[in-house]
Amino acid sequence: MNRVNVTRSSMPPIQEYFNEIEPLWESHWLTNAGAIHQKLENALKEYLGVENISLFVNGHSALEVLLGAYRLQSGEKNKIITTPFSFSSTTHAIVRSGFIPVFADIRLDDFTLDPVSVESLIDETVFAVLPVHVYGNLAGVDALQSIGEKYGAKVIYDAAHAFGVRKGDKSSASFGDASMFSFHATKVFNTIEGGAIVYKDPSLRKPLESLKNFGITSAESVEFVGGNAKMNEFCAAMGICNLKHVDEEIQKRAKVEARYRERLGSCDGIYMAPVQAGVASNHAYMPVLFEETFPFTRDDVYESLLRIGVASRKYFYPLINDYECYRGDYSSRQTPVAKYVADRILTLPMYADLGIETVDAICDCILG
Ligand SMILES: *Cc1c(COP(=O)(O)O)cnc(C)c1O
């Protein structure tokens, strides 16, 4: 079998990309909110069903700029409740923008932040709750919204995994005060590198737009201490092309997931989170939990797959509250469900063009 990676970046037919970037040789306008950037913003507003969006060089910078903008107005409220079961970016953005993270536990149903755990930790020093839509599973958006309203905390989603996910007639971009999307090469929708913030309060526009461009607010005024986090025209062009194919890609991913579930779903010792009722997933990842009754451990399975040339990923392991840089202040002992999952989880190869025969070979290897 040829080497199989855990993911493979989506790319449009090359001619479509050529057509999109060709005008740049006329305009010589390569970055700083050019015509293609504007076109992608409009296309994304339409696709995600939002009024306010700001594009960024990557998802992490987007989140850091958003939180930085909020920190300017958060005063004494300096804590953000979040999940340790995420990519490093989520907590790093909180800390790097001057907030203090507080880790709540997750729930086994969908690996997202447990609203009960959030409510047990919230007090008047908490500025926001920052849940992650893990693997494209939506967090408990209704319960989290009620908690936010009850305690006067913002709800900000890390929606890096949730592009194209829908709940009934609502887009994943419609929940909370704001959401961050990542358009990294490995995500369901990519702009090579890129990201976006969607937000409800129009007054965020000024700080977001200027913080990503050195804090500049007009030709002769600089009102904020900003960095540089702008998306360029070549990345925006990739986004315009990929967006045209994303629904078809999601449908292909659904077929891959269906096959994995068929082969592994009823196997003793393998736990797969149930499909969320009323949610149309984007099938971003293929997480599988290897529990004690399975004859092999997660690490055994990871190694056997490597031996046949298949790369899986211990995602997310280790937990963020066990990272060297946060040790001493935090510990995974405080989040036992997240610890349980992180020690047993493996994400299997998942991408639109992954062949069913390859999925079968992977499952044969796992089942031994
Ligand atoms: C990918 C990812 C990010 C960061 O996005 P980049 O675009 O790579 O900067 C943040 N959070 C989660 C959960 C992610 O998966």
The ligand as an SDF file (V2000), in Angstrom:
LIG
                    3D

 15 15  0  0  0  0  0  0  0  0999 V2000
   -6.0200   24.5610   13.1720 C   0  0  0  0  0  0  0  0  0  0  0  0
   -6.5120   24.9930   14.5040 C   0  0  0  0  0  0  0  0  0  0  0  0
   -6.2240   26.2610   15.0310 C   0  0  0  0  0  0  0  0  0  0  0  0
   -5.2440   27.2220   14.4120 C   0  0  0  0  0  0  0  0  0  0  0  0
   -5.5010   27.5600   13.1210 O   0  0  0  0  0  0  0  0  0  0  0  0
   -4.3060   27.9930   12.1190 P   0  0  0  0  0  0  0  0  0  0  0  0
   -5.0420   28.4810   10.9240 O   0  0  0  0  0  0  0  0  0  0  0  0
   -3.4670   26.7980   11.8610 O   0  0  0  0  0  0  0  0  0  0  0  0
   -3.5410   29.0950   12.7840 O   0  0  0  0  0  0  0  0  0  0  0  0
   -6.8240   26.6310   16.2230 C   0  0  0  0  0  0  0  0  0  0  0  0
   -7.6410   25.7930   16.8910 N   0  0  0  0  0  0  0  0  0  0  0  0
   -7.9200   24.5580   16.4420 C   0  0  0  0  0  0  0  0  0  0  0  0
   -8.8440   23.6860   17.2190 C   0  0  0  0  0  0  0  0  0  0  0  0
   -7.3420   24.1040   15.2520 C   0  0  0  0  0  0  0  0  0  0  0  0
   -7.5900   22.8520   14.8200 O   0  0  0  0  0  0  0  0  0  0  0  0
  1  2  1  0
  2  3  1  0
  2 14  2  0
  3  4  1  0
  3 10  2  0
  4  5  1  0
  5  6  1  0
  6  7  2  0
  6  8  1  0
  6  9  1  0
 10 11  1  0
 11 12  2  0
 12 13  1  0
 12 14  1  0
 14 15  1  0
M  END
$$$$
